[in-house]
Amino acid sequence: MKAVAVEDAPAQLLPRARGRGIGTRAQRLPADYLFAHSPVMRLEAETASGDPAEQRVLAKLGFVREGVKRAQLVRSGEWPDVVLRSLLRTGPRPPLGRGTVTAARPLAPA
């Protein structure tokens, strides 16, 4: 099998869109697609150690914490650590229920 490289795909939600499952769903879809349509065996995700919300989302999606990369990136003049997680094609993948995303209510204007 050929190795497949995937570039970083950072994402952010506006504060008024948070807490509705949208980010979880948005991160699940590319993983599902890659496993269904490519030979990819492993996906990796890195998050700043000070971002517990993102770490919860990744854990919910089945990404397993593998370790910490110290002083990996620069953000606002600081060098925070980065948490490394991975998801294997053969690993457990919790199902995402239909009720996960509450998209029925529109976002309030900014």
C-alpha positions as CSV (number, residue, x, y, z in Angstrom):
1,M,0.0,0.0,0.0
2,K,1.0,3.5,-0.7
3,A,1.4,6.1,2.1
4,V,-1.0,9.0,2.0
5,A,-0.1,12.3,3.4
6,V,-2.8,14.6,4.7
7,E,-2.0,18.3,5.4
8,D,-3.1,20.1,8.5
9,A,-6.8,21.0,8.5
10,P,-7.3,23.4,11.4
11,A,-10.8,24.5,12.2
12,Q,-12.4,26.9,14.6
13,L,-16.0,27.5,15.6
14,L,-17.5,30.9,16.4
15,P,-18.3,31.0,20.1
16,R,-22.1,31.1,19.4
17,A,-21.8,27.8,17.5
18,R,-20.0,25.9,20.2
19,G,-21.6,23.2,22.4
20,R,-23.9,21.9,19.7
21,G,-21.9,19.0,18.4
22,I,-21.0,20.8,15.2
23,G,-17.3,20.6,15.7
24,T,-17.5,16.9,16.6
25,R,-19.4,16.1,13.5
26,A,-17.1,18.3,11.3
27,Q,-14.1,16.4,12.5
28,R,-15.7,13.0,12.2
29,L,-16.7,13.4,8.5
30,P,-13.2,13.7,7.0
31,A,-12.0,10.8,9.1
32,D,-14.9,8.6,7.9
33,Y,-14.3,9.7,4.3
34,L,-10.5,9.0,4.4
35,F,-11.1,5.5,5.9
36,A,-13.8,4.7,3.4
37,H,-12.0,6.1,0.2
38,S,-8.3,5.7,0.8
39,P,-5.8,3.2,2.1
40,V,-5.0,5.4,5.2
41,M,-4.4,3.3,8.3
42,R,-3.7,6.1,10.8
43,L,-4.8,9.7,11.3
44,E,-3.1,12.0,13.7
45,A,-4.4,15.1,15.5
46,E,-2.4,17.6,17.5
47,T,-4.0,20.1,19.9
48,A,-2.5,22.7,22.2
49,S,-2.3,21.3,25.8
50,G,-4.4,24.2,27.0
51,D,-7.4,23.3,24.8
52,P,-9.4,20.8,26.8
53,A,-12.5,21.2,24.6
54,E,-10.7,20.0,21.5
55,Q,-9.1,17.1,23.4
56,R,-12.6,16.0,24.6
57,V,-13.9,16.1,21.0
58,L,-11.0,14.0,19.8
59,A,-11.5,11.5,22.6
60,K,-15.2,11.3,21.8
61,L,-14.3,10.5,18.2
62,G,-12.0,7.6,19.3
63,F,-8.6,9.3,19.0
64,V,-6.2,7.8,21.5
65,R,-3.8,10.1,23.4
66,E,-0.2,9.0,22.6
67,G,1.9,11.7,24.2
68,V,3.0,15.3,24.4
69,K,5.3,17.2,22.1
70,R,7.0,19.8,24.2
71,A,7.2,23.4,23.0
72,Q,5.9,22.3,19.5
73,L,4.3,25.5,18.2
74,V,4.4,29.2,18.8
75,R,1.2,31.0,19.8
76,S,1.1,34.6,20.9
77,G,4.8,34.6,21.7
78,E,4.4,31.4,23.9
79,W,5.6,27.9,23.1
80,P,2.8,25.6,24.5
81,D,3.0,21.8,24.5
82,V,1.0,19.9,22.0
83,V,-1.0,16.7,22.7
84,L,-0.7,14.0,20.1
85,R,-3.6,11.7,19.4
86,S,-4.2,9.1,16.8
87,L,-7.1,7.1,15.3
88,L,-6.5,3.8,13.5
89,R,-8.7,2.3,10.8
90,T,-8.8,-0.8,13.0
91,G,-9.4,1.0,16.3
92,P,-12.7,1.4,18.1
93,R,-14.9,4.2,16.7
94,P,-17.8,5.3,18.8
95,P,-21.0,5.9,16.8
96,L,-22.3,9.5,16.4
97,G,-26.0,9.5,17.0
98,R,-28.4,11.6,15.0
99,G,-29.0,13.8,18.0
100,T,-25.4,14.8,18.3
101,V,-25.7,17.9,16.2
102,T,-28.4,20.3,17.2
103,A,-28.5,22.3,14.0
104,A,-32.2,23.0,14.2
105,R,-31.8,26.4,15.9
106,P,-30.1,29.0,13.8
107,L,-27.1,30.9,15.0
108,A,-27.7,34.3,16.4
109,P,-26.2,37.2,14.4
110,A,-22.7,38.2,15.5
